[in-house]
Amino acid sequence: MRITLISDAWHPQINGIVTALVELTRALTRLGHTVTVITPEPFRTWPCPGYPDVRLAFLCGHRLRPLIDASQPDAIHLMTEGPVGFAARRYCRHRRWPYTSSFHSHFPEYLKLRAGIPLPVSYGYLRWFHRKSERVLVGTASLAEQLARKGFRRLATWPLGVDTEQFRPQGKEGIVAPRPVFMYLGRIAVEKAVEDFLRLDLPGSKVVIGDGPQRPELETRYPEARFLGYRRDQDLARCLAAADVLVFPSRTDTFGLAMLEALACGVPVAAYPVQGPRDIIRDARVGRLHTDLRRAALDALNLDPEECRRYALDWSWEASARRFVDRLALLQPTRSG
């Protein structure tokens, strides 16, 4: 099958959507599919306010349409709801092509925190964006239930996966610091509640991997924590495997790939009992969920790394890709209109 994926999120961004797009493409290719990924890369872009590494390709439709045609798609999937996704949606509607889309992030909550945009405005746009999709793919059943209450329709679950060859137990040499090492991995921004982690009274060391607009402020306020910036590929896996507990303080993530990556490395997870963590940490042997994040982090120290690894092995990208294909909407055999 020829599958065309449309995304506003792409390198140099480092986030869950980009990771999912890269890993999904690899898994689909291994399964024998031909995948075309269309991102903002070939278009003129402008930096997103507050996130300069996020590039927005406004008014890209006239250059996007021939790229979609050249891919000769059997199925089209819109990964994001930004300008590129909007232009692709418009073209699919013009051609009367069916398409699917996915809901990855609580952008309305992020926009309210960052810019004060009311939730009804943002959710109104997202409902409009997804309302003609044949299926709206979401990572968890709880997110599907939440969106259904907000008026979204034709929802289908599509759990993501983890690369268990890259993310694997490797010993603790990757981080030289007093033990135990409690780690945060992800974007350093207000919506991720990183400060909830940094202000915990914990023994040992706190390590932060990632970057974002809140990093300068938090580095100044919490000089005892180690901020390592972005890490990629094997370097990221090595650092993550060196942690004793991954602390995941976000209350707004719809999934949370960092938790799966930690578990694959044999690192237990501590998080709040909210959507995302509740859907991934379904076994008390691999993580602790509690409204008291300090208690969750300390309790997680006693969990068995081998149980964490075994649990993560069930979340393969191949299984995720097969489920993704099952949910796609096929175009008509004749694509000429």
C-alpha angles and dihedrals in degrees: 000000000000108000124188117201120196120200139167089196116080144128134343082039115093110203143114095274093054091046091049092049094050095045094043090052091051093048093047090050091051088052090057102260125133110233129195117189117199115193136158089275098101095043136075108265141191126209117256111243109260093009108065092175089061107085119197119207104206120186093011097138098105091056095037097058097065090047091056091046092050091055090061091212127208087189135013125205126188109212096184141025099228130109095293092047090047092052092048091049090052092050093048090051090049092051092041089236119156115235141173129224139192137224110215108157142036091239093160090060091045092050091049091052095043103035108009094244108162116250095235090059095052095041090048090058093046093049089051092047094052101034095094096043114117086224133002109215119213130178100235143026092238091057089050090053092048094049092045088058088053093054103265116143140200093030121175130180121243112175115204125226145219134237100241093185094059095035106054139127110287107162127261101278094104093079120043105197140111111292140280098048115205112194139196118199122189146052115337101227137124094258090059093059092222089161089064086066098041095053094052116116100235135155121244120012141332118217126187122199116190140043140242146135095297096053099093092050095047094045088056095046096044107036092160091067121084115233110198099177121217120347123189140203115327093002090056092047092049093051093045093049088054092063123097095207133010110219111205107189100171119119094183106055115115093207119350113219091190089070092056091046091052093048090050087056090052093254117136121226133234118195146141116277094254138118111301098028091050090053096048103033096059094144121064089212092073105038147005124233119193139145085235100069093190091056091048091051094049093045091050090061089074096056124109115254091207091059089052092053094047091050093052093051089073091063102073125165090227091061089046092050093049091052090047092054091049090058099048122110113231121226119231114276090249112062099181094096 
